[in-house]
Amino acid sequence: MQEKAHFCICSTGKELSGGEKQRVVLARQLAKYPMLLLADEPTGTLDPRTAKLVHENILQAMKELTMLVTSHLPGVLHDLTNRAILLDKGEIIEIGKPDEIIEMFYKMTGAICEGKVESGEPIIILRDVKKKYYSYSKGMIPAVNGVSFEVNEGEIFGIICVSGAGKTSLSKIIAGIMEKDSGKVDIRIGDMWVDMTEKGTDFRGRAKPHIGYLHQEYSLYPHRNVLSNLTESIGLKLEPELARTKAMAALKAVGFDENMVCGILEKTSYELSEGERQRITMAQVLIREPRSVICPACKSSNIEIVSAEK
């Protein structure tokens, strides 16, 4: 734990994972010892174990002080609050004890049906992939250390680990965004295997148009509406009617209700919640119809549990 703290203290923002950045920002606020702490999704990007530890430290630091917490995650309310409210469409539905509010939230959202998919032959193969970072003050830091696995076509393959353990670095290596130090990454495009370690249009450049990558730190063009963000802003040149049809299908695929889709298309990012922005960014990836999609931390604090499951 002390080594990890020293690493964060000596690092710049670009060297930290999304979860590490969130903890550093939270520590900055706690160090002020505020009379009132307003915590909007304080631990949403963290793994459950780290989130639990952070919740305990927040309670210790804020003892006898006032805190207002907002979260999509029921566990945050359970750990941190004494009293809670349930909001729906901007209106208070209920006020009460956290456990009572959480139970009402689950009843209001309803059950999610479980789905299954058939998987085919391997489409991604990793063999002994390694990636290290070097720093004058910290020396060698292993981010990915000898990772090997296969992903089959049509399969939803998960990588789970604590915050800062290397999942984003590994995702970027697979997508061809980050160089590895050693090992092998092959992706199948049709009947041809592409070596992602080799640069050029016949190698990595051939595969990248078929790979969708949802960045952990995403953004939308702020002065363009959602329809533009889903089409011309990402290089899709389509006839207006086809562009609108594909955009509507992509929005439905990321959980927007049919009666919401038309209204969402005309909004700018300023008019959307953070969770809606993240789902639209996912729609940007899906509308290109890639063969493979890589999503580091695709279900985060920005999407409440029901929308994430959808």
FENSULQUI-V192873 format. One record per pair of residues at least 4 apart in sequence whose C-alpha atoms are under 8 Angstrom apart, sorted by the first residue. I is the first residue (numbers start at 1). J is the second residue. Records with the same first field share a line. If there is no record, write none. Layout:
BEGIN
I: J ; J
END
This chain:
BEGIN
1: 5
2: 6
3: 7
4: 8
5: 9
6: 10
7: 11 ; 138
8: 12 ; 16 ; 20 ; 24
10: 137 ; 138
11: 15 ; 16
12: 16
13: 21
16: 20 ; 21 ; 164
17: 21 ; 163 ; 164 ; 168
18: 22 ; 45 ; 163 ; 164 ; 216 ; 217
19: 23 ; 45 ; 46 ; 163 ; 164
20: 24 ; 163 ; 164
21: 25
22: 26 ; 42 ; 43 ; 45
23: 27 ; 43
24: 28
25: 29
26: 30 ; 42
27: 31
28: 32
29: 33 ; 34 ; 37
30: 34 ; 58 ; 61 ; 62
33: 61 ; 62
34: 65
35: 65 ; 66
36: 65 ; 66 ; 67 ; 68
37: 66 ; 67 ; 68
38: 67 ; 68 ; 69
39: 67 ; 68 ; 69 ; 70
40: 69 ; 70 ; 71
41: 69 ; 70 ; 71 ; 72 ; 301 ; 302
42: 69 ; 71
43: 51 ; 54 ; 55 ; 76 ; 301
44: 51 ; 71 ; 73 ; 300 ; 301 ; 302
45: 297 ; 300 ; 301
46: 50 ; 51 ; 162 ; 163
47: 51 ; 161 ; 162 ; 163
48: 52
49: 53 ; 162
50: 54 ; 162 ; 163
51: 55
52: 56 ; 79
53: 57
54: 58
55: 59 ; 76 ; 79 ; 80
56: 60
57: 61
58: 62
59: 63 ; 80
62: 66 ; 67
69: 77 ; 80 ; 81
71: 76 ; 77 ; 301
72: 301 ; 302 ; 303 ; 304 ; 305
73: 77 ; 301 ; 304 ; 305
74: 78 ; 102
75: 79
76: 80 ; 81
77: 81 ; 84 ; 98 ; 102
78: 98 ; 99
81: 98
82: 97 ; 98
83: 95 ; 96 ; 97 ; 98
84: 95 ; 96 ; 97 ; 98 ; 101
85: 92 ; 93 ; 94 ; 95 ; 96 ; 101
86: 92 ; 93 ; 94 ; 95 ; 101 ; 105
87: 91 ; 92 ; 93 ; 94
88: 92 ; 93
94: 101
95: 101
96: 100 ; 101
97: 101
98: 102
99: 103
100: 104
101: 105
102: 106
103: 107
104: 108
105: 109
106: 110
109: 306
112: 306 ; 309 ; 310
117: 154 ; 155
118: 154 ; 155
119: 152 ; 153 ; 154 ; 155
120: 152 ; 153 ; 154 ; 155
121: 152 ; 153
122: 150 ; 151 ; 152 ; 153 ; 188
123: 150 ; 151 ; 152 ; 153 ; 187 ; 188 ; 189
124: 150 ; 151 ; 152 ; 185 ; 186 ; 187 ; 188
125: 148 ; 149 ; 150 ; 151 ; 184 ; 185 ; 186 ; 187
126: 147 ; 148 ; 149 ; 150 ; 183 ; 184 ; 185 ; 186
127: 146 ; 147 ; 148 ; 149 ; 183 ; 184 ; 185
128: 145 ; 146 ; 147 ; 148 ; 182 ; 183 ; 184
129: 144 ; 145 ; 146 ; 147 ; 148 ; 180 ; 181 ; 182 ; 183 ; 184 ; 185
130: 142 ; 143 ; 144 ; 145 ; 146 ; 147 ; 180 ; 181 ; 182 ; 183
131: 142 ; 143 ; 144 ; 145 ; 180 ; 181 ; 182
132: 140 ; 141 ; 142 ; 143 ; 144 ; 145 ; 181
133: 140 ; 141 ; 142 ; 143
134: 138 ; 139 ; 140 ; 141
135: 139 ; 140 ; 141
143: 165 ; 166 ; 169
144: 166 ; 169 ; 170
146: 183
151: 155 ; 157
159: 167
160: 167
161: 165 ; 166 ; 167
166: 170
167: 171 ; 296
168: 172 ; 216 ; 296
169: 173 ; 178
170: 174
171: 175 ; 294 ; 295 ; 296
172: 176 ; 177 ; 178
173: 177 ; 178 ; 179 ; 180
174: 185 ; 196
175: 208 ; 211 ; 213 ; 294
176: 196 ; 197 ; 204 ; 208
179: 197
180: 197
184: 195 ; 196 ; 197
185: 195 ; 196 ; 197
186: 193 ; 194 ; 195 ; 196
187: 193 ; 194 ; 195 ; 196 ; 207
188: 192 ; 193 ; 194
189: 193 ; 194 ; 207 ; 210
194: 203 ; 204 ; 206 ; 207
195: 203 ; 204
196: 203 ; 204 ; 207
197: 204
198: 203 ; 204
199: 203 ; 204 ; 205
200: 204 ; 205 ; 206
201: 205 ; 206
202: 206
203: 207
204: 208
205: 209
207: 211
209: 290
210: 289 ; 290 ; 291 ; 292
211: 290 ; 291 ; 292 ; 293 ; 294
212: 285 ; 286 ; 288 ; 290 ; 291 ; 292 ; 293 ; 294
213: 285 ; 293 ; 294 ; 295
214: 218 ; 281 ; 282 ; 285 ; 293 ; 294 ; 295 ; 296 ; 298
215: 295 ; 296
216: 295 ; 296 ; 297 ; 298
218: 278 ; 281
219: 277 ; 281
220: 229 ; 269 ; 277 ; 281
221: 229 ; 233 ; 269
222: 268 ; 269 ; 270
223: 268 ; 269
224: 228 ; 229 ; 268 ; 269
225: 229 ; 265 ; 266 ; 267 ; 268 ; 269
226: 230 ; 264 ; 265 ; 266 ; 267 ; 268 ; 269 ; 280
227: 231 ; 243 ; 244 ; 247 ; 265 ; 266
228: 232 ; 233
229: 233 ; 234 ; 284
230: 234 ; 247 ; 280 ; 283 ; 284 ; 287
231: 235 ; 236 ; 237 ; 238 ; 243 ; 247 ; 284
232: 236 ; 237 ; 238
234: 284
238: 242 ; 243
239: 243
240: 244
241: 245
242: 246
243: 247
244: 248
245: 249
246: 250 ; 287
247: 251 ; 265 ; 283 ; 287
248: 252 ; 261 ; 262 ; 265
249: 253
250: 254 ; 283 ; 284 ; 286 ; 287
251: 255 ; 256 ; 261 ; 279 ; 280 ; 283
252: 256 ; 257 ; 258 ; 261
253: 283
254: 279 ; 280 ; 282 ; 283 ; 310
255: 279 ; 307 ; 310
256: 260 ; 261
257: 261
258: 262
260: 264
261: 265
262: 266
263: 267
267: 271 ; 272
268: 272
269: 277
272: 276 ; 277
273: 277
274: 278 ; 302 ; 303
275: 279 ; 301 ; 302 ; 303 ; 304
276: 280 ; 303
277: 281
278: 282 ; 302 ; 303
279: 283 ; 303
280: 284
281: 285
282: 286
283: 287
284: 288
285: 289 ; 290 ; 293
286: 290 ; 293
299: 303 ; 308
303: 307 ; 308
304: 308
305: 309
306: 310
END
